[in-house]
Amino acid sequence: MRDHAARIKHDLGKYVAFQVRWLDDDADDEELREALTADLLATRRGPEGQVDVLTVWAGFRAGLVGEQPLEGELCVDWSDNEAFRAVDAAVEALRPAVASLRAGDALDLRAARGHAFAVADACKQLLAATRDA
Amino acid sequence: MADILIIDDQDRYAELCRRAMPEHRYRGPVRSWREAAESLGRARGRVDLVLLDVHFDIPAEDLIGWEEEASAKVVERLQRTQGLLILRELRSRYPDLPVILMTSRDDVRLEEADDLDSIEFTYFLDDDYVDARSLAALIQGVEDQIGVRDAEGPIFWGRSLAMRRIRRRLEILAQGRLPVVLFGPTGTGKSLLARHFVHPRSGRTGSFVSVDLATLPKELVAAHLFGSVRGAYTGSVGDRTGAFEAADGGTLFLDEIGNLSLEAQKMLLSVLQEGRVTRLGDLKERPVDVKLIVATNEDLKARVREGSFRADLYMRLNPAAAVHLPALRDRGHDLERLIGHAMERTLSSPAFLGLLATYRSKHRVRGEGVRLHAGADIPEPEDGAVLFLFPERSMRLLRAHSWPGNLREFAMTVENAVLFALSELIDAPRTGRADLIQVRPQLVRDLLSHSPEAEPVDELDAEEEAPDGSWPVRVHLRPQDTLNKVAQDCERQYFTRLYLRYQGDFAAMAQLLLGSEEHARKVQLRFNQLGLKVRELKELLR
């Protein structure tokens, strides 16, 4: 479980706000949009191409709600866990931003950045919760 | 500005670093240990710092620790901890190269690598959710730490492992009671180290007394060292305090100890054993408490064998802890930074300041400050600072020179080069950048031609690596030569270069050529097939 949470922290928490974290608070909209597009639509980049934040989380989430066993472990169900729910809610809050970025629609960029940071923080808390468990 | 190698399977850090911290020079990203080893080999010690990611999503066969029968789970584990395995490789080859691990200490613990805590020159991010400000601050902190230690006089320590070890050893020896022996060719800074490094760290409040045994008349050495009373020898008209008494409570530095006669050696041994000195012609013993530092360019062990240096005195000098200062030609990687160190003294000299003021006035270069750059590229102008540029061809000549006078000769050459380059341009019409003063290769060649061991420098022989890591080979072609012979000629030169670059480390060459250190034997066999004699190549390394 801890390994799983560590992967979530690295693959999701680190990269969901990777580029936006490097921008100054007064970065212009173009820079912010570019960084958010990279962070939210290409949260994972690899041989399989670019994977958005929702899909990355969906892959991890299944292992946390008993839908599939964690590697080498029995199924776990953390759906009632506060830390898990915080990640789930924070990712869900990003869904409109992902859709807008994909469609090229207008978007409250600063709010989206805040949601991305919230996901990152929630991932840290999830890892801490597995350590305490 | 730092020269930073990024080892990361993704471009993200590299892109952000280049954008957010353009003041540094970046190499990479390189995506595996094999690529990193190649890049570090090409850089020839110029990398200041490594930024290393931990998770490497790369093909299994590129992972350190991968074996053909490895399960998917093992491969994933290797990918997740690959940065730590790369760090271990880095530490075994480059123990003092600063590495910033792009993860927090907590997460490294999670990856079961507790022992990394004890490794020097390894830095962790406070939080692996890094931003530009925190990473820039960390890089600056590492740079400052290195820079402070480099700049701490009296000599330029540089970044080579050998010099760092010497520094550490001297710091320890300075505080102990045992004598310190400094071996090293002329001009390597032995007396500077004794006076300005060992003595201040010895905790002694007495004086530093230096005696050059090469310049004292032999018949006066004993009196000079141990003192004398009136009438002790012809011309001795009064009592005289010797160097040992003068250095009581402090440090006595005996330069060129090999010049000491056997008789004087016996007296020196007696003082070291008893902690008491007797002036020539006197019966009274006087207690002395002296930290002794001796220096020589000679092989004292050989002198002991031939009977001209006492074995008991040699053993008393603590030879096991002797410090061997390397010749400048053996500190090639430090050369660029040494220019900056050598220039520091020049910059404050009245002659230089006067010339610089005249140059600024004549060519209307307004502003202040002086910058230095060595290499193929030319930095942009900066706030009116005058830029002294040692272009790559000049650097090749400096690197190819044997520097028989070591640091002393080097400092004088750099000072002359800077002064002459500046003075040459004062009255010259300037059409390009007036802030730029180039130290031309011809000027460097002229200055080096006066060196006692100077040989005409063949441009091709002096040629070293181009910025892309390549180097030239020279092949003499005759009409009857087969392609195989031509190829082997090239291969021989290639292998010779590699041998010199890796200091004869076949494992390192195998890593580069065949992707694994385990193939060292194969590389050695190829050397034999090509007729390359390792014994002869070893001579080149000396």
Interface residues (C-beta under 8 A of the other chain):
Chain A: R2 A6 R7 K9 H10 G13 K14 Y15 A17 F18 Q19 R21 W22 R45 G46 P47 E71 G72 A120 K124
Chain B: Q10 R12 L16 R19 A20 H55 D57 K73 R80 D107 L110 D128 Y129 V130 D131 A132
